[in-house]
Amino acid sequence: MKTKLLTLCAALLCAFSAFADDEATELNCEVEVNSDKITNGSKDIFNELKQSVTDYMNTTKWTNAVFGTNEKIYCKLLFTLSSWDDATGMMKGDLQIQSQRPVYNSTYTTAIINFRDTKVDFTFETGQQLVFSEMDMEDNLTAILNFWAYMIIAMDFDSFELNGGNPYYERAAQVVRLAQSSGESGWKAFEDNTNRSAVLSAFTDNATAPVHNILYEYHRMGLDQMVVTVDKGRSAITHTLENLGKIYEAAPMSVCLTMFKDSKLDELINVYSKANTSEKEAVYEMLYQIYPSETNRLDEIKKTSN
């Protein structure tokens, strides 16, 4: 009896620990490393990089919020490496960041982020431990991971509550402030309009503040409501496109316009597939003003049948 009781207690303790671990972390992050362009050295280092980044993203406690297993934010990081110096450990390439959000009371998931970070340079060596610090910049790799973890969380929170992501944009801003003094690429203000500094500005500057309304209304008032009332939900999404137009008028080069296009344009074709002709034409005109180079894709909105 005593042996059985001890076994049961041990099992319950393991189960509780597993639940606590799941509850304590926010991300369910899948990581891929494409090193096809690299011919020198052993591929083992890239497998180690993949595992280290996976562990770092999924075990770091990013917020004080309580997450259950089924509440974790699904995201994916795809490193495409173009070069590696096996003497110094320097790797260069780009990083595709994707994140998804479930739509209320459905099996459908919608993309929140689908963005390519083109300035990804960092050193990584065999046996290197990735160490999280909120107050210091440990290295460029963890700084990049920290920034995108906070952006993923911030945008996800924004999609459930208006301005719900604000605390995490501030944490992303802290990462940028620390990294800007390092001299590493991808962090400098005005370096280009798609680097990490520009991404942060798109979500923190007053000129592009309607982006937060877009994230909330599109998802919470739009997609989530479409499960109940299609027309009402679609009407809310149409209103978000008006806010998108306001951003375009204030900051036509803002990277948040590109981020919205890359994550939502194909989805909008499906959203308006059952809309009436006048609504489709109105949406087409709004989007065409912002994305004139996307005529072929936008034409699909008008082609879809009622």
matplotlib code that plots the C-alpha trace (Angstrom):
import matplotlib.pyplot as plt

x = [0.0, 2.8, 4.6, 1.4, 0.8, 4.3, 3.9, 0.6, 2.1, 5.1, 2.8, 0.6, 3.7, 5.0, 1.6, 1.4, 4.9, 4.2, 1.0, 2.8, 5.5, 2.9, 1.1, 4.3, 5.3, 3.5, 4.9, 4.5, 7.4, 8.5, 12.0, 13.5, 17.1, 17.8, 21.5, 21.3, 23.5, 26.3, 28.8, 31.6, 31.9, 29.6, 25.8, 25.7, 26.0, 22.8, 20.9, 22.2, 21.2, 17.7, 17.4, 18.9, 16.5, 13.5, 14.3, 14.9, 11.7, 9.5, 11.0, 11.6, 9.0, 8.2, 5.3, 3.5, 0.3, -0.9, -1.1, -2.6, -1.4, -4.2, -3.6, 0.0, 0.6, 1.7, 4.6, 7.3, 10.8, 12.5, 16.2, 17.6, 21.3, 23.5, 26.9, 28.7, 32.3, 33.2, 36.2, 34.3, 30.8, 29.3, 26.1, 24.3, 20.9, 17.3, 14.5, 10.8, 8.5, 5.0, 2.4, -1.2, -4.3, -7.4, -10.7, -13.4, -15.6, -14.1, -11.2, -9.9, -6.6, -5.6, -2.1, -1.1, 2.5, 4.1, 7.2, 10.8, 13.6, 16.4, 19.1, 19.9, 23.6, 24.8, 27.4, 26.7, 29.1, 28.9, 27.9, 26.8, 24.1, 21.4, 20.8, 17.8, 18.2, 15.6, 18.1, 21.2, 22.0, 23.7, 24.3, 22.7, 20.9, 19.1, 18.3, 16.6, 14.7, 13.7, 12.4, 10.3, 9.0, 7.7, 6.3, 4.5, 3.0, 2.1, 0.3, -1.5, -2.7, -3.8, -6.0, -8.0, -8.1, -7.7, -4.2, -3.7, -0.2, 1.2, 3.3, 5.0, 5.7, 7.5, 9.6, 10.4, 11.4, 13.8, 15.4, 15.8, 17.3, 19.9, 20.7, 21.1, 24.3, 25.8, 26.5, 24.8, 22.7, 18.9, 18.5, 19.4, 16.7, 16.3, 18.7, 15.8, 12.0, 11.7, 14.3, 13.4, 13.6, 11.1, 8.8, 8.8, 8.1, 5.1, 3.5, 4.5, 4.4, 1.3, 1.1, 0.4, -1.6, -4.7, -2.8, -3.9, -7.5, -7.0, -5.6, -8.4, -11.4, -10.2, -9.9, -12.1, -15.0, -14.5, -13.3, -14.5, -18.0, -18.2, -18.7, -22.0, -23.0, -21.1, -22.4, -21.7, -18.2, -17.4, -18.7, -16.2, -13.4, -14.4, -14.1, -10.6, -9.6, -10.7, -8.2, -5.6, -6.3, -5.6, -2.2, -1.4, -2.3, -0.2, 2.8, 2.6, 6.0, 5.2, 6.2, 2.9, 1.1, 3.4, 2.9, -0.9, -0.7, 1.5, -0.6, -4.1, -4.5, -5.2, -7.6, -9.5, -10.4, -12.2, -13.8, -15.5, -16.4, -20.0, -20.2, -22.4, -21.0, -21.0, -19.2, -16.5, -16.0, -15.7, -13.1, -11.2, -10.9, -9.7, -7.0, -6.0, -5.1, -2.7, -1.4, -1.5, 1.2, -1.1, -3.7, -3.7, -4.5, -6.9, -8.8, -9.7, -11.9, -14.1, -14.1, -15.4, -19.1, -21.9]
y = [0.0, 2.4, 1.7, 2.3, 5.6, 6.8, 5.9, 7.8, 10.8, 10.8, 10.6, 13.4, 15.5, 15.0, 15.8, 19.0, 20.0, 19.5, 21.6, 24.3, 24.4, 24.7, 27.4, 29.4, 29.9, 31.8, 30.5, 27.4, 28.1, 26.0, 26.7, 25.7, 26.4, 26.3, 26.1, 24.8, 27.7, 26.8, 24.2, 24.6, 22.8, 20.3, 20.7, 19.7, 23.3, 24.2, 21.4, 22.7, 26.2, 25.0, 23.2, 26.0, 28.6, 26.2, 25.7, 29.4, 30.6, 27.9, 27.9, 31.6, 33.4, 36.4, 37.9, 37.8, 36.5, 33.0, 30.8, 27.3, 24.7, 25.4, 29.2, 29.2, 31.4, 29.4, 30.9, 29.9, 31.1, 30.1, 31.0, 31.0, 31.3, 32.6, 32.4, 31.0, 31.6, 28.4, 30.2, 33.0, 31.5, 34.4, 33.5, 35.8, 35.4, 36.3, 35.3, 34.7, 35.3, 33.9, 33.8, 32.7, 33.3, 31.0, 32.4, 32.2, 29.1, 27.7, 25.5, 28.3, 30.1, 33.4, 34.9, 37.7, 38.1, 37.0, 39.0, 38.6, 40.2, 40.6, 41.9, 38.8, 38.5, 36.8, 34.5, 31.0, 28.3, 24.7, 24.5, 28.1, 28.7, 31.3, 33.4, 35.6, 39.0, 41.8, 44.5, 43.7, 42.7, 39.3, 38.9, 39.8, 36.4, 36.6, 40.3, 39.4, 36.5, 38.7, 41.4, 39.1, 37.2, 40.5, 41.6, 38.3, 38.5, 42.2, 41.8, 38.7, 40.6, 43.6, 41.2, 40.3, 43.6, 47.1, 48.3, 45.0, 44.6, 48.0, 46.5, 44.2, 46.9, 48.7, 45.6, 45.3, 49.0, 48.2, 45.5, 48.0, 50.7, 48.2, 46.9, 50.3, 51.0, 47.7, 48.7, 45.5, 45.8, 45.8, 48.1, 51.6, 54.2, 55.3, 52.6, 51.5, 51.3, 47.6, 46.8, 46.0, 49.7, 50.6, 47.7, 49.0, 52.6, 51.3, 50.1, 52.9, 56.1, 58.4, 58.6, 54.9, 54.4, 53.2, 49.9, 48.9, 49.5, 47.4, 44.4, 44.5, 45.3, 42.9, 40.0, 40.4, 42.4, 41.0, 37.4, 36.3, 37.7, 36.2, 32.8, 34.2, 36.8, 36.9, 40.3, 42.0, 40.6, 41.5, 45.1, 45.4, 44.3, 46.8, 49.5, 48.3, 49.0, 52.6, 52.8, 51.3, 54.2, 56.6, 55.0, 55.3, 59.0, 59.7, 57.3, 55.8, 54.1, 52.5, 48.8, 48.0, 48.4, 45.8, 43.5, 43.8, 43.0, 39.9, 38.5, 39.4, 40.1, 36.5, 36.1, 39.2, 37.5, 34.8, 37.2, 39.1, 36.0, 36.3, 40.1, 42.0, 43.7, 47.2, 46.1, 44.3, 47.3, 49.6, 47.3, 46.9, 50.7, 51.2, 48.5, 49.6, 53.0, 51.5, 48.5, 49.5, 46.9, 44.1, 44.5, 40.8, 39.7, 42.5, 41.6, 38.3, 40.2, 41.4, 38.0, 36.0, 35.0, 35.7]
z = [0.0, 0.9, -2.3, -4.3, -2.5, -3.1, -6.8, -7.0, -5.3, -7.6, -10.7, -9.4, -8.7, -12.2, -13.7, -11.6, -12.6, -16.3, -15.9, -14.1, -16.7, -19.5, -17.6, -17.0, -20.6, -23.4, -26.7, -28.7, -31.0, -33.9, -35.2, -38.6, -39.8, -43.5, -44.2, -47.8, -49.0, -46.7, -47.8, -45.3, -42.0, -40.2, -40.3, -36.6, -35.5, -37.3, -35.6, -32.3, -33.2, -33.9, -30.6, -28.6, -30.1, -29.7, -26.0, -25.5, -27.0, -25.3, -21.8, -21.2, -19.1, -21.2, -19.2, -15.8, -17.5, -16.8, -19.8, -20.1, -22.6, -25.0, -24.7, -25.9, -28.9, -31.9, -33.8, -36.2, -36.8, -40.0, -40.3, -43.8, -43.5, -46.3, -44.7, -41.7, -40.6, -38.7, -37.2, -35.5, -35.4, -37.3, -39.1, -41.6, -43.2, -42.7, -40.4, -41.3, -38.3, -38.3, -35.6, -35.5, -33.4, -33.2, -34.2, -31.5, -31.5, -34.7, -35.9, -38.1, -37.3, -38.7, -39.3, -37.0, -38.3, -41.5, -41.8, -43.0, -41.0, -43.5, -41.1, -39.1, -38.1, -35.0, -33.6, -32.4, -31.4, -30.3, -26.6, -26.4, -23.9, -24.7, -21.6, -21.1, -19.6, -19.5, -18.4, -20.5, -24.1, -23.8, -27.5, -30.8, -31.3, -27.9, -28.6, -31.9, -30.2, -27.4, -29.7, -31.8, -28.8, -27.3, -30.7, -31.1, -27.6, -28.0, -31.3, -30.0, -26.9, -29.0, -31.0, -27.9, -26.1, -27.4, -26.5, -24.6, -26.0, -24.7, -21.9, -24.3, -26.9, -24.1, -23.4, -27.1, -27.0, -24.2, -26.3, -29.1, -26.9, -25.5, -29.0, -30.7, -28.8, -29.9, -33.4, -34.8, -38.0, -37.9, -34.9, -36.0, -36.3, -40.0, -41.2, -43.4, -43.1, -42.5, -39.8, -36.2, -35.1, -37.9, -36.8, -33.3, -34.4, -36.5, -33.3, -30.9, -32.9, -32.8, -36.6, -36.8, -33.6, -35.5, -36.0, -32.5, -33.4, -36.5, -34.6, -32.1, -34.5, -37.3, -34.9, -31.9, -33.6, -37.0, -37.4, -33.9, -34.7, -38.1, -36.5, -35.1, -37.6, -40.9, -42.1, -38.7, -38.5, -42.1, -41.5, -38.6, -40.8, -43.5, -40.8, -40.0, -43.6, -43.1, -40.3, -42.6, -44.9, -42.1, -41.5, -45.2, -45.2, -42.2, -42.9, -46.4, -45.9, -42.6, -42.3, -40.6, -43.9, -45.4, -42.4, -42.7, -46.4, -46.0, -43.2, -44.3, -48.1, -49.1, -46.1, -47.2, -50.5, -48.5, -46.1, -48.9, -51.0, -49.8, -49.8, -52.2, -55.2, -53.8, -50.7, -52.7, -54.9, -51.9, -50.3, -53.5, -53.9, -50.3, -50.7, -54.2, -52.9, -50.4, -52.4, -56.1, -57.0, -55.8, -58.5, -59.5, -55.9, -55.3, -58.5, -56.8, -54.3, -57.2, -58.9, -56.0, -56.4, -53.9]

ax = plt.figure().add_subplot(projection="3d")
ax.plot(x, y, z, "-o")
ax.set_aspect("equal")
plt.show()
